Amino acid sequence: FTMIAMMTLLILLWLTVTTTIAHVQSLSVPSVSSITRTKPWKFQGHDVFCQVSEPKPQHKNSKNKPAIILIHGFGCSTAYWRETVASFTDAGFAVHAIDLLGQGLSAKPGKADGVQYSTSLWAQQVDTYARDNLPSAANNNHVVLMGNSIGSLVALAAATGDFVNQSS
């Protein structure tokens, strides 16, 4: 019985690993209807990882659509949004996914660098990114903010300007 149970467990484990590897490999395939590039950008002197995905030039109806900024949850990165980015660019949207300061591939400064992580700091980061990189945001035109988990709180704070009177 023990040997049969162990063999069954090993087979189930192998199937799980094989399925997971296949799933991860399928996620790494970029959308065929978009152009994706990393964009160097600094916030308060610190490197922030940004990924910009745009529909290919021949995509119809992409000119009048607002840009989308995706904000990941705590402990995540831009990789979280792979499938979402593909769906939006396939629909003709330009998508900006940024790693919050201290997470993902962005710099991880600490208190010694004068940085104290907070929703307000990250909201200021998102607002500054939009104003620096999206002409429509600088002109107070439409930009869509989408967040997951703490990213949704950051999006709300950035959209309402709740971070403006708070120090970072």
Long-range contacts (C-beta under 8 A, 24 or more apart in sequence): 27-82, 27-83, 28-82, 30-86, 31-85, 31-86, 31-89, 31-90, 33-59, 33-89, 33-90, 34-85, 34-86, 34-89, 34-90, 36-85, 39-96, 39-133, 41-98, 41-129, 41-132, 41-133, 43-101, 43-125, 43-128, 43-129, 44-101, 44-115, 44-168, 46-101, 46-106, 46-107, 46-109, 46-113, 46-115, 47-106, 47-107, 48-98, 48-99, 48-101, 48-106, 48-107, 48-125, 48-129, 49-77, 49-78, 49-98, 49-99, 49-104, 49-105, 49-106, 50-78, 50-96, 50-97, 50-98, 50-99, 50-129, 50-133, 51-78, 51-85, 51-96, 51-97, 51-98, 52-94, 52-95, 52-96, 53-85, 53-88, 53-89, 53-94, 53-95, 53-97, 54-89, 54-94, 54-95, 55-89, 55-90, 55-92, 55-93, 55-94, 59-92, 60-92, 61-92, 62-92, 62-93, 62-94, 65-92, 65-93, 65-94, 66-93, 66-136, 66-141, 66-142, 66-143, 66-144, 67-93, 67-94, 67-95, 67-96, 67-134, 67-136, 67-137, 67-143, 67-144, 68-93, 68-94, 68-95, 68-96, 68-143, 68-144, 68-145, 68-146, 69-96, 69-97, 69-98, 69-126, 69-129, 69-130, 69-134, 69-143, 69-144, 69-145, 69-146, 69-155, 70-95, 70-96, 70-97, 70-98, 70-146, 70-147, 70-151, 71-98, 71-100, 71-122, 71-126, 71-145, 71-146, 71-147, 71-148, 71-151, 71-152, 71-154, 71-155, 72-97, 72-99, 72-100, 72-103, 72-104, 72-147, 72-148, 72-149, 72-151, 73-147, 73-148, 73-149, 73-150, 73-151, 74-103, 74-149, 74-150, 75-103, 76-103, 76-104, 76-148, 76-149, 76-151, 77-103, 77-104, 77-105, 78-104, 78-105, 79-104, 80-148, 84-146, 96-129, 96-133, 96-134, 98-125, 98-126, 98-129, 100-125, 100-151, 100-154, 101-125, 115-168, 116-168, 118-166, 118-168, 119-150, 119-153, 119-154, 119-157, 119-163, 120-157, 120-162, 120-163, 120-166, 120-168, 121-163, 121-168, 122-150, 122-154, 122-157, 123-154, 123-155, 123-157, 123-158, 123-162, 123-163, 124-158, 124-163, 124-164, 124-168, 126-154, 126-155, 126-158, 127-158, 127-161, 127-163, 130-158
